[in-house]
Amino acid sequence: MSGLANEHQALNLSQGFPGFDCDPALSELVAKYTRGGFNQYAPMTGVPPLRQALAAKAVSVFGLTYDPDTEVTVTSGATEALFAALTAVIRPGDEVLIFEPAYDSYAPAIELNGGIPVYITPEGPAYAIDWTAVAGKISSRTRAVIVNTPHNPTGYVWTQADLDALAALLKPLDAWVVSDEVYEHITFDSQPHLSPASHPDLKDRTFLCGSLGKTFHVTGWKIGFCLAPKALSAEFRKIHQYLTFSTVTPVQYALAEYLGNPEHYLTVAAFYQRKRDLFVQALEASAFRFVPSQGTFFQNVSYGHLSQENDYDLAVRLTKQIGVASIPVSVFYHRKDDHKQLRFCFAKDDTMLLEAAERLSRLSW
């Protein structure tokens, strides 16, 4: 969709990357460490200052304690962290639960390791999880559950009740939690981010995978991390060592120093909530139906009451005809289920958001 948007000079609200640069102070820190000669291989587990900063942030913001030496690993993006975690625990024939619509790397990572994806499909518009349905998918072969909160693409944020239900289901099993928390600092309306690692019965089972790229508007830097208990981290690092070995050195040092000021990440939620509010308020003039996103920088809209056009076809048509690019939500389902929804990324400048909403509001159905 980004390619199509470029071809037609459309407003690109499709792919999930910010349409603005990072804090200039962060760029200056990268230059500082590059010029300072920090340009050789980093330690496989990540440079010590960044591991220490990540551990300090986890305990100060979320009350999660991890040893920076043995339980924090820096990765080349969160997708690598997710792959390494799944590879560390999945064996051929193991089943892994996925809540869909789902980020597109989950199923391939499972299948490449000989695992079997087992899909659970919460229904919109709220996408609350039906735990009775989840229980029906649990079996003796369940080896892992992939959690994504805040959730891409629906924006759903897990609750304490969700964590309690998951803990109860996994209690009798030898199973693990691979938790995708790349939007950990992007929740709205005072709703807290709750990691499975915050639950006393889940922490010892959980690989917590995150992304500094999402938090600081630098997705192209591909800096992720995995927080996990010592025994899980040891297995995780066996995969990471031969997958990417280490991650770009000067950027790690820059991020470590930048994390020293908590305001840099504690203000992210308010920053994106303002953009969400701006976009959804402008969309109220359109014929779309939607529930404001609880987290992430994505907003889904529904159009089934207006048209039965395939969502992929509509996304392409809107890109070409009115110059607004989106993602058809069907691509996030393994069977390409079409629920007549489009996903828009509101991590864009205000002018683009308002112009896109105006064009969408002028649509003639």
C-alpha positions in Angstrom: 0.0 0.0 0.0 2.9 2.4 0.6 4.2 1.7 -2.9 0.7 2.4 -4.3 0.5 5.5 -2.2 3.8 6.8 -3.6 2.7 5.9 -7.2 -0.5 8.0 -6.8 0.9 10.7 -4.5 -1.7 9.7 -1.9 -1.7 10.6 1.7 -0.1 7.5 3.2 -2.0 6.4 6.3 -1.3 2.7 5.6 2.0 1.3 6.8 2.7 1.8 10.5 5.5 4.2 10.6 5.5 7.8 11.9 5.3 10.6 9.3 7.6 12.8 11.4 11.2 12.7 12.7 12.4 11.9 16.1 13.6 14.4 18.7 16.6 16.3 17.3 18.3 15.6 20.6 18.2 11.9 20.0 19.7 12.3 16.5 22.5 14.4 18.1 23.2 11.6 20.5 23.7 9.2 17.7 26.1 11.6 16.0 27.9 12.0 19.3 28.5 8.3 19.7 29.3 7.7 16.0 31.9 10.5 16.1 33.1 9.2 19.5 34.3 5.9 17.9 31.5 3.6 19.2 31.3 1.9 15.8 32.4 -1.7 16.3 30.4 -4.8 17.3 28.3 -4.4 20.5 28.2 -7.3 23.0 25.8 -10.0 21.8 23.3 -9.2 24.6 23.4 -5.4 24.0 25.6 -2.6 25.4 25.5 -2.5 29.3 24.2 1.1 29.5 21.1 0.3 27.4 20.4 -3.0 29.2 20.6 -1.1 32.5 18.3 1.7 31.2 15.7 -0.8 30.0 15.8 -2.6 33.3 15.4 0.7 35.1 12.5 1.7 32.9 10.7 -1.6 33.4 10.8 -1.3 37.2 10.0 2.4 37.4 7.1 2.4 35.0 5.6 -1.1 35.2 7.0 -2.5 38.5 8.8 -5.3 36.7 12.2 -6.3 37.9 14.8 -7.8 35.5 18.6 -8.3 36.0 20.2 -6.2 33.2 23.1 -8.8 32.9 21.1 -12.0 32.7 17.5 -11.0 31.8 17.7 -8.2 29.3 18.7 -8.7 25.7 18.9 -6.0 23.0 17.7 -7.2 19.5 17.6 -5.9 16.0 13.9 -4.9 16.2 11.0 -6.5 18.0 10.2 -8.8 15.1 13.6 -10.5 15.7 12.9 -10.7 19.4 9.5 -12.4 18.7 11.2 -14.9 16.3 14.0 -15.7 18.7 11.5 -16.3 21.6 9.3 -18.6 19.5 12.3 -20.5 18.2 13.6 -21.0 21.7 10.4 -22.8 22.8 8.7 -24.4 19.8 9.3 -27.9 18.6 7.7 -29.6 15.6 4.1 -30.4 16.3 3.7 -27.8 19.1 0.6 -25.6 18.9 0.8 -21.8 19.4 -2.3 -19.7 20.0 -2.7 -16.5 18.0 -5.4 -13.9 18.5 -6.4 -12.6 15.1 -6.5 -10.2 13.3 -2.7 -10.5 14.0 0.6 -9.0 13.0 1.9 -10.9 10.0 5.1 -12.3 11.3 3.6 -14.5 14.0 2.3 -17.4 11.9 5.5 -17.7 9.7 7.7 -17.7 12.7 5.7 -20.6 14.2 5.6 -22.5 11.0 9.3 -22.1 10.2 9.9 -23.8 13.6 7.6 -26.7 12.8 4.8 -25.4 15.0 1.1 -25.2 14.3 -0.8 -21.8 14.6 -4.1 -22.1 16.4 -6.3 -19.1 15.7 -8.7 -17.3 18.1 -10.8 -14.6 16.6 -12.3 -12.0 19.0 -15.2 -10.1 17.3 -15.4 -6.4 16.7 -16.0 -3.6 17.3 -14.6 -3.9 20.9 -12.5 -7.1 20.2 -12.8 -8.2 23.9 -11.5 -11.8 24.3 -14.0 -14.6 24.7 -12.1 -16.8 27.2 -14.5 -19.7 26.9 -13.5 -19.8 23.2 -9.8 -19.7 24.2 -10.3 -22.6 26.6 -11.8 -24.6 23.7 -8.6 -24.1 21.7 -6.2 -25.2 24.5 -4.9 -28.8 24.2 -2.0 -30.9 25.5 0.0 -29.7 22.6 -0.3 -26.0 23.4 3.2 -24.8 23.8 2.9 -21.0 23.6 0.4 -18.2 23.4 1.2 -15.0 21.6 -0.1 -11.9 23.3 -0.2 -8.5 21.7 -1.2 -5.6 23.9 -1.9 -2.9 22.9 -3.1 -4.8 19.9 -2.3 -4.2 16.2 -4.5 -3.7 14.3 -7.6 -3.4 16.6 -6.2 -1.1 19.3 -7.5 -3.4 22.0 -5.7 -3.1 25.4 -5.6 -6.2 27.6 -7.2 -5.9 31.1 -6.4 -7.5 34.4 -9.3 -9.9 33.8 -7.6 -11.0 30.6 -4.4 -11.7 32.4 -6.2 -13.6 35.1 -8.0 -15.7 32.6 -4.8 -16.5 30.7 -3.0 -17.4 33.8 -5.7 -19.8 34.9 -5.7 -21.6 31.5 -2.0 -22.0 31.4 -1.5 -23.1 35.0 -1.7 -26.8 34.3 0.4 -26.6 31.1 4.0 -26.6 30.2 3.5 -23.5 28.0 5.0 -20.1 27.5 3.8 -16.6 26.7 5.5 -14.6 23.9 4.3 -11.0 24.5 4.5 -8.4 21.8 4.4 -5.1 23.6 5.9 -2.7 21.1 3.1 -0.1 21.8 3.6 -0.3 25.6 3.8 3.4 26.0 0.8 4.2 23.7 -2.4 3.7 25.6 -5.3 6.2 25.8 -7.9 7.5 28.2 -5.9 6.7 31.3 -6.0 2.9 30.5 -2.9 1.3 31.8 -0.6 -1.0 29.9 -0.6 -4.4 31.6 2.1 -6.9 30.6 1.6 -10.6 31.2 4.9 -10.4 33.0 3.1 -8.3 35.6 1.0 -11.3 36.6 2.6 -13.4 39.4 1.6 -16.7 37.7 2.8 -15.6 34.2 6.1 -13.7 34.7 8.2 -16.9 34.8 6.6 -18.0 31.6 6.8 -14.7 29.7 9.2 -13.3 27.0 8.4 -9.6 27.0 9.3 -8.2 23.5 9.4 -4.5 22.9 10.6 -1.8 20.6 12.3 1.5 21.1 11.7 2.3 17.5 8.0 2.5 18.0 8.3 4.6 21.2 10.7 7.2 19.8 9.5 7.5 16.2 12.6 5.7 14.8 11.2 2.5 13.3 14.0 2.4 10.8 16.6 2.0 13.5 15.3 -1.5 14.4 16.1 -1.5 18.1 14.1 -4.0 20.1 14.5 -5.9 23.3 13.5 -9.0 25.2 13.0 -9.1 28.9 12.6 -12.6 30.3 13.6 -14.6 33.4 17.2 -15.9 33.5 16.4 -19.4 32.3 14.3 -18.2 29.4 16.8 -15.5 28.5 19.6 -18.1 28.3 17.6 -20.0 25.7 16.6 -16.9 23.9 20.2 -15.8 23.6 21.2 -19.1 22.0 18.9 -18.1 19.1 19.7 -14.4 19.0 23.5 -15.1 18.9 23.2 -16.9 15.6 20.3 -14.9 14.2 21.7 -11.3 14.2 24.5 -11.7 16.9 24.4 -8.0 17.9 22.7 -4.7 17.1 24.0 -1.4 15.9 26.4 0.0 18.5 26.2 3.9 18.5 22.4 3.9 18.4 22.3 1.7 21.5 24.5 4.1 23.4 22.4 7.0 22.2 19.1 5.4 23.3 20.6 4.5 26.6 21.4 8.1 27.3 18.1 9.3 26.0 16.2 6.9 28.3 17.9 8.6 31.2 15.1 11.3 31.0 11.8 9.5 31.8 9.8 12.4 30.2 11.0 11.1 26.8 8.7 8.0 27.1 6.2 9.1 29.7 4.8 11.8 27.3 4.3 9.5 24.3 0.8 8.4 25.2 -0.5 12.0 25.5 1.3 12.9 22.2 -0.5 10.1 20.3 -3.8 10.5 22.1 -4.0 14.1 20.8 -3.4 12.7 17.3 -6.0 10.0 17.7 -8.6 12.5 19.0 -7.8 14.9 16.2 -8.3 12.2 13.6 -11.4 10.5 15.0 -13.1 13.9 15.6 -12.5 14.8 12.0 -13.8 11.4 10.9 -17.1 12.0 12.6 -18.2 13.9 9.5 -17.7 10.7 7.5 -20.1 7.8 7.0 -17.7 5.3 8.6 -18.4 3.7 11.9 -15.7 3.2 14.5 -14.8 2.8 18.2 -11.8 5.0 19.2 -8.7 3.0 19.5 -7.6 2.1 23.0 -3.9 2.0 22.1 -1.3 1.8 19.3 -1.3 4.5 16.6 -3.9 2.8 14.5 -7.6 3.5 14.0 -10.0 0.9 12.4 -13.2 2.0 10.6 -16.1 -0.1 9.4 -18.1 0.4 6.2 -20.2 -2.7 6.0 -23.4 -0.7 6.5 -22.5 1.4 3.4 -21.1 -1.1 0.9 -20.2 -4.8 0.4 -17.1 -4.0 -1.6 -14.1 -6.2 -0.7 -11.9 -4.3 1.7 -8.8 -4.9 -0.4 -10.5 -3.5 -3.4 -11.8 -0.5 -1.5 -8.4 0.3 0.0 -6.9 0.3 -3.5 -9.7 2.3 -4.9 -9.5 5.0 -2.2 -5.8 5.3 -2.7 -6.2 5.8 -6.4 -9.4 7.9 -6.5 -9.2 10.2 -3.4 -5.6 9.8 -2.6 -5.9 8.3 0.9 -4.0 5.0 1.6 -5.1 2.5 4.2 -4.6 -1.2 5.1 -7.5 -3.6 4.5 -7.9 -5.5 7.8 -8.5 -8.8 6.0 -4.7 -9.1 5.5 -4.4 -9.7 9.2 -6.5 -12.9 9.1 -5.0 -16.2 8.0 -8.1 -16.9 5.8 -8.3 -13.2 4.7 -11.7 -12.8 6.5 -13.3 -9.6 5.2 -15.2 -7.8 7.9 -15.4 -4.6 5.9 -12.8 -2.7 7.8 -9.9 -0.4 7.0 -6.9 0.5 9.2 -5.5 4.0 9.2 -2.3 5.0 10.9 -2.6 8.3 12.7 1.1 8.7 13.4 1.2 11.5 10.9 1.4 15.2 10.9 -1.8 17.0 11.8 -2.3 18.6 8.4 -2.2 15.2 6.7 -4.7 13.7 9.2 -7.2 16.5 8.7 -6.9 16.4 5.0 -7.3 12.6 4.9 -10.4 12.8 7.1 -11.9 15.6 4.9 -11.4 13.5 1.8 -12.9 10.4 3.5 -15.9 12.5 4.6 -16.6 13.6 1.0 -16.9 10.0 -0.2 -20.0 9.3 -2.1 -21.2 5.7 -1.4 
